[in-house]
Amino acid sequence: METLMSAVAPRAPAAGKRVSEVDFRSGTTLEQLGDQVQELVQLEQGEFGDQTALEVHTAKDFIFNMLGLVQKVDKRLPVANEYLLLSGGAREGVLDLNPEDLGDYAKGVDFDLDFTLLVPALKLHDRNQPVTLDMRHSPPCHSWLSLRLCDPAMLKRWSICCQDEKTRENKDVEDEEEETEAVQGSIPSLQPPQSLDGCYFSPLLVADWFWSVVGTAVEELRRNPQRGIPVPDRVERNGPLTTLILTAGTSRILYDLLPVVSFRGWPAVAQGWLTTNHFWDGKITEEEAISGFYLLPGCSPAVSPSTRPDREWRLAFSRSEVQLKKCVPYPMAQAFQAAKAVLSRLLARPRTGLSLYHLRTLMFWACDRLPTTYLSCPDHETPARLFLGLLDDLAHCVLGKNCPNYFLPQCNMLEHLTDSAALLVARKLAHLRSDPAEHLRAALEQAQQACQLKREAAVAASNGHGLASPTHGYGAGSPQDDRLAQRLQQLVTENPGKSISVFLNPDDVTRPHFRIDDKFY
């Protein structure tokens, strides 16, 4: 009997050859998944050469110049403003926004690169400026913002976006628990609580105002085109977002612009986050991690009689997230990017209240929970293992309808999900989890198609056929522009480490002059 068992027993693997781990749920080897994750990450990152860098820089300059025109004409934006530029559009999960409001855009079809820009309408960075976050009427992670304590000039300037508080039924100030939040460093009010009511900065009115002034500025720039300056092919409103798609040379660049309120310091409601251990401890300073926060124009997705879309702002810690992402171990960053690619297709239709920001939140929680040695393991299979773990974490959160905000754990970001919506998403995730290799393959094909479309557009532009429509020809790359970019790229290659400038005569742009250090060519 022992001889028979030894005859049918599987042979041991050859010495020195490591057997790849197999995923129990799908039967796929982690080696195969690891190969797919790495290939997808490389495709998603793409080739960011000198030409693309020049086009991205040109598009960014256009956006900042347009916002400068808004400030000059409208005079409401801060003169010395501090924008936060995030890599990835709002649909990529860079912000906690309601997914139903974000619009439908496909990479490769509608755009090649995407960014999100937070534009402070109010910059409340002065620690001597009394500011009141009124959280008495809002769910966790949301607040009303009263400007009653601000100076008269600011109140007058923003009166078009403020609302006065009307008398509430059954209001008993003496018995009402005071939960008015003050920003660290602000001067506490010596007035009674009821005096803070009124002059509420309305997110809906701010978003309406921003859409209007940006549209006016863009139309002004369209009436005065300049060679080499991109002009938006599309300017669209998506909830609180103003979305622009620019054609710059061979690239279509999407910008999601969002008006926000910017603060320095850290809100008292999030003080608990500072008292616990985190994965970034020792990698960045606490000052870098808590340098500021924002209010985004977004109300609670949970529908209740107390919900006020015209008053509620959503707390966001985007400045901190930029710093924390630098501390995420590279295998986890790869896994997150791959999971984002497969989930973006899965969650596109129908939108059920789940967004890629929930995945980002789970990534931060996982980095806190798991040992760094596990997350940073150089093994080829590590990104695949973490990729599957993120999918399992997300499915668990959806079924339990529970995803705590990373900075404010008392805020459940999935509390609003209905049972039917949670079940629908859970079924989709179960289907994905049963064959992750197939979904990665589909995401790879989509990324390859996007790269192919970009290459075809570059070839068309080099042949004198720009990306822009005829009416926007001045935003497209002409052969002269392409030759200039090629010449500039050649000079950069031949003169490493030297300062290179390009001088153009606005009356004769056909004759560029290059300066390398102190010499002209």
WOURTA-V148700 format. One record per residue. N is the residue number from 0. RES is the residue in three letters. PHI is phi in radians with two decimals (none if undefined). Layout:
N|RES|PHI  N|RES|PHI
This chain:
0|MET|none  1|GLU|-1.13  2|THR|-1.15  3|LEU|-1.13  4|MET|-1.12  5|SER|-1.20  6|ALA|-1.30  7|VAL|-1.68  8|ALA|-1.18  9|PRO|-1.13  10|ARG|-1.27  11|ALA|-1.21  12|PRO|-1.11  13|ALA|-1.04  14|ALA|-1.04  15|GLY|1.54  16|LYS|-1.74  17|ARG|-1.46  18|VAL|-1.44  19|SER|-1.21  20|GLU|-1.18  21|VAL|-1.92  22|ASP|-1.26  23|PHE|-1.03  24|ARG|-1.21  25|SER|-1.87  26|GLY|1.40  27|THR|-1.53  28|THR|-1.29  29|LEU|-1.18  30|GLU|-1.11  31|GLN|-1.12  32|LEU|-1.11  33|GLY|-1.10  34|ASP|-1.08  35|GLN|-1.15  36|VAL|-1.08  37|GLN|-1.14  38|GLU|-1.13  39|LEU|-1.15  40|VAL|-1.08  41|GLN|-1.11  42|LEU|-1.20  43|GLU|-1.11  44|GLN|-1.25  45|GLY|1.14  46|GLU|-1.61  47|PHE|-1.81  48|GLY|-1.42  49|ASP|-1.09  50|GLN|-1.11  51|THR|-1.12  52|ALA|-1.06  53|LEU|-1.13  54|GLU|-1.19  55|VAL|-1.10  56|HIS|-1.11  57|THR|-1.11  58|ALA|-1.14  59|LYS|-1.11  60|ASP|-1.07  61|PHE|-1.07  62|ILE|-1.07  63|PHE|-1.18  64|ASN|-1.15  65|MET|-1.12  66|LEU|-1.18  67|GLY|-1.11  68|LEU|-1.16  69|VAL|-1.03  70|GLN|-1.12  71|LYS|-1.16  72|VAL|-1.51  73|ASP|-1.49  74|LYS|1.12  75|ARG|-1.87  76|LEU|-1.11  77|PRO|-0.99  78|VAL|-1.13  79|ALA|-1.78  80|ASN|-1.60  81|GLU|-2.18  82|TYR|-1.49  83|LEU|-2.05  84|LEU|-1.71  85|LEU|-1.94  86|SER|-1.36  87|GLY|1.93  88|GLY|-1.34  89|ALA|-1.10  90|ARG|-1.28  91|GLU|-1.52  92|GLY|1.44  93|VAL|-1.36  94|LEU|-2.38  95|ASP|-1.53  96|LEU|-2.10  97|ASN|-1.11  98|PRO|-1.08  99|GLU|-1.16  100|ASP|-1.70  101|LEU|-1.61  102|GLY|1.36  103|ASP|-1.99  104|TYR|-2.43  105|ALA|-2.02  106|LYS|-1.16  107|GLY|1.65  108|VAL|-1.71  109|ASP|-1.76  110|PHE|-2.71  111|ASP|-1.93  112|LEU|-2.37  113|ASP|-2.43  114|PHE|-2.45  115|THR|-2.15  116|LEU|-2.14  117|LEU|-1.51  118|VAL|-1.95  119|PRO|-1.11  120|ALA|-1.34  121|LEU|-2.12  122|LYS|-2.04  123|LEU|-1.69  124|HIS|-1.74  125|ASP|-1.35  126|ARG|-1.20  127|ASN|-1.60  128|GLN|-1.51  129|PRO|-1.20  130|VAL|-2.30  131|THR|-2.15  132|LEU|-1.63  133|ASP|-1.64  134|MET|-1.79  135|ARG|-1.17  136|HIS|-2.00  137|SER|-2.01  138|PRO|-1.25  139|PRO|-0.96  140|CYS|1.29  141|HIS|-2.32  142|SER|-2.78  143|TRP|-1.61  144|LEU|-2.18  145|SER|-1.68  146|LEU|-1.79  147|ARG|-1.07  148|LEU|-1.51  149|CYS|-1.35  150|ASP|-1.22  151|PRO|-1.01  152|ALA|-1.12  153|MET|-1.18  154|LEU|-1.05  155|LYS|-1.14  156|ARG|-1.15  157|TRP|-1.89  158|SER|-1.05  159|ILE|-1.20  160|CYS|-2.01  161|CYS|-1.93  162|GLN|-2.22  163|ASP|-1.60  164|GLU|-1.36  165|LYS|-1.55  166|THR|-1.08  167|ARG|-1.62  168|GLU|-1.25  169|ASN|1.00  170|LYS|-1.51  171|ASP|-2.23  172|VAL|-1.10  173|GLU|-1.16  174|ASP|-1.58  175|GLU|-1.33  176|GLU|-1.25  177|GLU|-1.46  178|GLU|-2.20  179|THR|-1.22  180|GLU|-1.68  181|ALA|-2.04  182|VAL|-1.24  183|GLN|-0.98  184|GLY|1.62  185|SER|-1.46  186|ILE|-1.46  187|PRO|-1.13  188|SER|-1.32  189|LEU|-1.70  190|GLN|-1.62  191|PRO|-1.14  192|PRO|-0.95  193|GLN|-1.12  194|SER|-1.27  195|LEU|-1.41  196|ASP|-1.17  197|GLY|1.79  198|CYS|0.95  199|TYR|-1.39  200|PHE|-1.29  201|SER|-1.59  202|PRO|-1.11  203|LEU|-1.17  204|LEU|-1.18  205|VAL|-1.16  206|ALA|-1.12  207|ASP|-1.11  208|TRP|-1.06  209|PHE|-1.12  210|TRP|-1.02  211|SER|-1.18  212|VAL|-1.26  213|VAL|-1.17  214|GLY|-1.05  215|THR|-1.12  216|ALA|-1.14  217|VAL|-1.13  218|GLU|-1.11  219|GLU|-1.11  220|LEU|-1.21  221|ARG|-1.18  222|ARG|-1.30  223|ASN|-2.24  224|PRO|-1.20  225|GLN|-2.32  226|ARG|-1.06  227|GLY|1.46  228|ILE|-1.75  229|PRO|-1.20  230|VAL|-2.22  231|PRO|-1.02  232|ASP|-1.36  233|ARG|-2.41  234|VAL|-2.28  235|GLU|-2.36  236|ARG|-1.74  237|ASN|-2.28  238|GLY|1.06  239|PRO|-1.39  240|LEU|-1.51  241|THR|-1.94  242|THR|-1.82  243|LEU|-2.09  244|ILE|-2.05  245|LEU|-1.80  246|THR|-1.84  247|ALA|-2.17  248|GLY|1.12  249|THR|-1.72  250|SER|-1.99  251|ARG|-1.81  252|ILE|-2.04  253|LEU|-1.67  254|TYR|-2.13  255|ASP|-1.70  256|LEU|-1.75  257|LEU|-2.29  258|PRO|-1.29  259|VAL|-2.41  260|VAL|-1.96  261|SER|-1.84  262|PHE|-2.22  263|ARG|-1.63  264|GLY|1.44  265|TRP|-2.52  266|PRO|-1.27  267|ALA|-1.08  268|VAL|-1.14  269|ALA|-1.85  270|GLN|-1.09  271|GLY|-1.06  272|TRP|-1.12  273|LEU|-1.39  274|THR|-1.64  275|THR|-1.89  276|ASN|-1.40  277|HIS|-2.40  278|PHE|-1.16  279|TRP|-1.57  280|ASP|-1.01  281|GLY|1.48  282|LYS|-1.71  283|ILE|-2.34  284|THR|-1.39  285|GLU|-1.11  286|GLU|-1.09  287|GLU|-1.22  288|ALA|-1.29  289|ILE|-2.18  290|SER|-1.29  291|GLY|2.97  292|PHE|-2.62  293|TYR|-2.32  294|LEU|-1.94  295|LEU|-1.74  296|PRO|-1.30  297|GLY|-2.83  298|CYS|-1.58  299|SER|-1.12  300|PRO|-1.25  301|ALA|-1.32  302|VAL|-1.38  303|SER|-2.64  304|PRO|-1.04  305|SER|-1.53  306|THR|-1.17  307|ARG|-2.21  308|PRO|-1.03  309|ASP|-1.42  310|ARG|-2.17  311|GLU|-1.41  312|TRP|-1.89  313|ARG|-1.88  314|LEU|-1.20  315|ALA|-2.39  316|PHE|-2.11  317|SER|-1.08  318|ARG|-1.09  319|SER|-1.20  320|GLU|-1.09  321|VAL|-1.03  322|GLN|-1.25  323|LEU|-1.16  324|LYS|-1.07  325|LYS|-1.15  326|CYS|-1.70  327|VAL|-1.23  328|PRO|-0.99  329|TYR|-1.04  330|PRO|-1.03  331|MET|-1.20  332|ALA|-1.08  333|GLN|-1.13  334|ALA|-1.07  335|PHE|-1.09  336|GLN|-1.14  337|ALA|-1.19  338|ALA|-1.09  339|LYS|-1.08  340|ALA|-1.15  341|VAL|-1.34  342|LEU|-1.33  343|SER|-1.07  344|ARG|-1.29  345|LEU|-1.23  346|LEU|-1.66  347|ALA|-1.11  348|ARG|-2.53  349|PRO|-1.34  350|ARG|-1.38  351|THR|-2.07  352|GLY|1.68  353|LEU|-1.77  354|SER|-2.27  355|LEU|-1.22  356|TYR|-1.17  357|HIS|-1.12  358|LEU|-1.12  359|ARG|-1.05  360|THR|-1.06  361|LEU|-1.13  362|MET|-1.09  363|PHE|-1.11  364|TRP|-1.09  365|ALA|-1.12  366|CYS|-1.13  367|ASP|-1.25  368|ARG|-1.44  369|LEU|-1.70  370|PRO|-1.09  371|THR|-1.08  372|THR|-1.09  373|TYR|-1.26  374|LEU|-1.21  375|SER|-1.75  376|CYS|-0.96  377|PRO|-1.29  378|ASP|-0.97  379|HIS|-1.07  380|GLU|-1.52  381|THR|-1.02  382|PRO|-1.02  383|ALA|-1.16  384|ARG|-1.10  385|LEU|-1.25  386|PHE|-1.02  387|LEU|-1.15  388|GLY|-1.12  389|LEU|-1.11  390|LEU|-1.12  391|ASP|-1.14  392|ASP|-1.05  393|LEU|-1.14  394|ALA|-1.08  395|HIS|-1.08  396|CYS|-1.15  397|VAL|-1.15  398|LEU|-1.11  399|GLY|-1.53  400|LYS|0.84  401|ASN|-2.53  402|CYS|-2.47  403|PRO|-1.15  404|ASN|-1.08  405|TYR|-1.12  406|PHE|-1.61  407|LEU|-2.26  408|PRO|-1.04  409|GLN|-1.24  410|CYS|-1.71  411|ASN|-1.55  412|MET|-1.36  413|LEU|-2.02  414|GLU|-1.08  415|HIS|-1.40  416|LEU|-1.12  417|THR|-1.38  418|ASP|-1.06  419|SER|-1.17  420|ALA|-1.16  421|ALA|-1.11  422|LEU|-1.15  423|LEU|-1.09  424|VAL|-1.16  425|ALA|-1.09  426|ARG|-1.13  427|LYS|-1.10  428|LEU|-1.16  429|ALA|-1.13  430|HIS|-1.11  431|LEU|-1.11  432|ARG|-1.20  433|SER|-1.31  434|ASP|-2.60  435|PRO|-1.12  436|ALA|-1.09  437|GLU|-1.18  438|HIS|-1.22  439|LEU|-1.15  440|ARG|-1.09  441|ALA|-1.12  442|ALA|-1.15  443|LEU|-1.10  444|GLU|-1.07  445|GLN|-1.12  446|ALA|-1.15  447|GLN|-1.15  448|GLN|-1.12  449|ALA|-1.09  450|CYS|-1.13  451|GLN|-1.13  452|LEU|-1.09  453|LYS|-1.13  454|ARG|-1.13  455|GLU|-1.11  456|ALA|-1.14  457|ALA|-1.14  458|VAL|-1.13  459|ALA|-1.08  460|ALA|-1.17  461|SER|-1.19  462|ASN|-1.58  463|GLY|1.63  464|HIS|-1.96  465|GLY|-1.29  466|LEU|-1.41  467|ALA|-1.36  468|SER|-1.24  469|PRO|-0.98  470|THR|-1.24  471|HIS|-2.04  472|GLY|-1.05  473|TYR|-1.26  474|GLY|-1.61  475|ALA|-1.58  476|GLY|-1.47  477|SER|-1.46  478|PRO|-0.96  479|GLN|-1.09  480|ASP|-1.10  481|ASP|-1.13  482|ARG|-1.10  483|LEU|-1.10  484|ALA|-1.13  485|GLN|-1.13  486|ARG|-1.12  487|LEU|-1.11  488|GLN|-1.09  489|GLN|-1.09  490|LEU|-1.12  491|VAL|-1.09  492|THR|-1.17  493|GLU|-1.43  494|ASN|-2.26  495|PRO|-1.10  496|GLY|1.42  497|LYS|-1.75  498|SER|-1.44  499|ILE|-2.11  500|SER|-2.23  501|VAL|-2.10  502|PHE|-1.96  503|LEU|-2.09  504|ASN|-1.46  505|PRO|-1.06  506|ASP|-1.52  507|ASP|-2.68  508|VAL|-1.34  509|THR|-1.34  510|ARG|-2.13  511|PRO|-1.33  512|HIS|-2.17  513|PHE|-1.83  514|ARG|-2.12  515|ILE|-1.94  516|ASP|0.98  517|ASP|-1.88  518|LYS|-1.89  519|PHE|-1.79  520|TYR|-2.30
